[in-house]
């Protein structure tokens, strides 16, 4: 019986020694050197350009070579669908809106207020030599952050039109805020915008 216990003990010690040896070898083997990494290899990475989904008041956005400050934001919701619109202001006092949506791909549209467009109606309309067709309409609830020129919360009725070349045309009626706006939208490639987040206070 004693001889059997001695054999079992020897086997356990040998196995423990083998495991310890393998662990030491694994730790002492140098990792293969990693070469230079392409920072643009991950197309979904916002590490270099900033994340438009995280925009907030005070952030700086460079769009197509023009620098804007985010003055405020609207967080909109219609049913289970959510998106954001950000009021931008540049050094010349030019204001635009940037909409950020995921449906399901990220879509960025830079909106310029365009007075003189007739109120929405029908499935098609013409403006500036382009024919726009109604893409969607509805009513969403919004919550405002910082400066937007609107009430802190409310509803917006919208009509969104689309031209064959991808140009957008949108009508928004903010009801209680008394603001109605027509705007032409330019869809942006992700590479067209660089974000500099506000420094933490």
Secondary structure, DSSP 8 states (H G I E B T S, - for coil): -HHHHHHHHHHHHHHHHHHHHHHHHHHHS---------TTS-TT--TTT--GGG--TT-EEEETTEEEEEEEEEEEEETTEEEEEEEEEETT--EEEEEEEESSSEEEEEEEE-TT-----SSEEEETTEEEEEEEEEEEEEEEEE--SS-SEEEEEEEEEEETTS-EEEEEE-GGG--EEEEEEEEE-GGGEEEE-----
